[in-house]
């Protein structure tokens, strides 16, 4: 057991756990590559913002390079599915075999617990509507909110209609699940027994404490080294009783105590952690990539302060609307505000900023990764605006190439 870990070693452990210590495939990525990444991360966070590409497509690109997006879609929403949708870190795609691990949250939702407050209130007040919609899906098959007669999808919380609220309550409670997504990205709901294979639904369901322990084991393997708050945040587990879960896992040897240089909190090392001597990664990261989604951990590991500025007024944004961190080697060395202009077939670099420790080759390496992304998205050109201290070097690299 390693009792002390330098910050550089902790970074390498974290990067290896997330799959960045391995080279990308030589050939086209396959379902086997997808399953390996999903098994390593434990989930892909879903986000509907498509300024570049929806966020759940990005973790595979960051780790595998260009891949057909149909590979993810087929695994997520076809009859050959290997994933299901549920609320984990946020709305997420999860491995099918994890279905039993989330029954505790579904049962809590049925009791109007561990669910968004206003949705819980709606569940208590509109039981007749919820039951009626459940019966309709049971008799008619998969339905989206827009299929329900009279549903306008307007007004109320998040612009949700009463129908959408009722469907989401049923989804939280596990009484319906997502059978597919339409081209508009609208979720189509159906009964779990028509979506989740019987072999998965028949797996033993752990009690709540064991489910929390197993989810923490998964989080620990995915993070490599983390604090208790990092581990709990990974799947947004309840705070109540979580100290006991950590103690139980430490006692059984599933978490190893370690002191990380510069960290004020106790850290925990996965027994499966790898200690590469060097990591030679190069990747653009989605704002919701598990390497950086816990912002305080990203700051502790990489000295990288990161906030998404979508909801910040344009004049107050420091770096841009939809900014992707750029990982090079073992550090996050830059950030770029990107937009996929599909009508013009252009990947627009609206700003590019370097970090203080960025090496001399940052612009050339970033340009190479931007070219990969443009090709993956089917965009013909890259256009670089002048905003940000890295933009001039990036423009020179593009002109020189």
C-alpha positions, 0 to 999 in steps of 0.5 A: 500500500502506498501511504503517500502519493506525489501530485504528479503520480496522482495525476497519472493514476487518475489519467490511467483509470480514465483510459488516457494511458493507453494508445487509441486503436489503430483501426476503426473502433468497435463495440468491444472498444466502446464496452471497454470504455463504458466498463472503465467509466461506469457511465456516459453523462447525457446532455442535449446541448449540441453546439459541437456534438451532444456530450455523451458522444464525446468521452469515446472520441476523447479516448478512442479518436474518430468513431461512427456515432451510430456505434454509441446509438446502436448500443444505447437505443437499439434492440442490441442495446448494452446500455440503459438510461437513468439518473446517475451523476446526472441523466446518464447512459449506464451498462445494462448489468448495472440495472439492479444497482439503481433499484434503490433510487427507483424505490426512493423515487416511488416514495417521493424521496431522492428526486427533484423536489418539485417533481416529488411534489407533482408525484404526490399531487397528480397520482391519477394522471401518472397512473393513467399515463402508465396504463396508456403506455402499458396498452399502446407501447412506447410513447414520447411526450409529444405523442400524448394527446393535448401535450403542448410541451410548454409552460411550467417547470423547465417548460415541461407540460403536466404530461412530461412531468408525469412521464419523468416521475414514472421514469425516476421511479423505474416504472418506465424507461427509455426505449429509444431517442428520436432524431429530435433527441426526444425520449420515447418511454416504454415499460422496463419489461419490454426494454430491459432483457429478462436476464438483466431484470432477473439479476439479484437486487442488492440492498441499498447499503450494498448498492452504494458500496458497489457504486463506490467501488465502480467510482473508485476504479474510474477515478483511481484516486479520490476523496470521499466527496469525489467518490460520492459525487460520481453517482450522486449518492446520498450523504446520509450514511456515506461515511459508514460506506467508506469505512466498510469499503476501507475495512474490506480493502476496497479502498486504500487510504493515501495522502496526496501531495497538496490535498487537505482531505484524506484520499482513497486509492483504488486497489486496481489503480495503475501507476504508469511512469508516463502518460502521453495523452492528447484529447479534447474533453467535453465539459461533462467528461468524468475526468473534469466534471467535479470541478474542485477535483480538476483544480486539485489534480491539474491546477485547472479552474474550470466553469462552464459559461453557457448560462453566463451573460456573453459580456461576462464570459471569461473564456466562451460559451462552450469551452473544451479543456485540452489534455496534452501529456499529463496536464490540461494545457489549454481550453477552446471555445468551439462551435460546429457550424454545420451549414457552412461545414466549418469547425469554428474556434471562437477562442483559444487560451493556454494555461501557464504551464502549456508547452511550446508545441501546444498549438500544433498538437491542439490543431491536430486534435481539432482536425481529427474532430472536424473530420469526425463531425464531417466538417470540411474546414477549421476557422480560427478567430483571434480571441485568446492568447493561444489563437495567434499561435494556433492560426500560425500553425494552421497557416504553416500546415 
